Amino acid sequence: MGLVAKSPTDYERSDLVHTSEDYWLTRPEAAMRLKLPPKTLAQWGSQGKGPKFSKIGRFARYRLSDLIAWENAQVTGGSGAA
């Protein structure tokens, strides 16, 4: 799907196509990727746990490359050999 503009400033988020791993996700978008409730990410953030994030104004934003690095660091157990 391509970028669909209803007006110059109105884009459907689900239709955004990204070409780089370094773009910002909202907390609900990051939670959806991790299959967690957004409140869990909020709690982890206040406790200093979970993936790295930045505060942009009053909003938390997660860089995709940081989420991927955090996901990879969570892998435990097993030998990885099939």
Secondary structure, 3 states (H helix, E strand, C coil): CCCCEEECCEECHHHCCCCCCCCEEEHHHHHHHHCCCHHHHHHHHHHCCCCCCEEECCEEEEEHHHHHHHHHHCCCCCCCCC
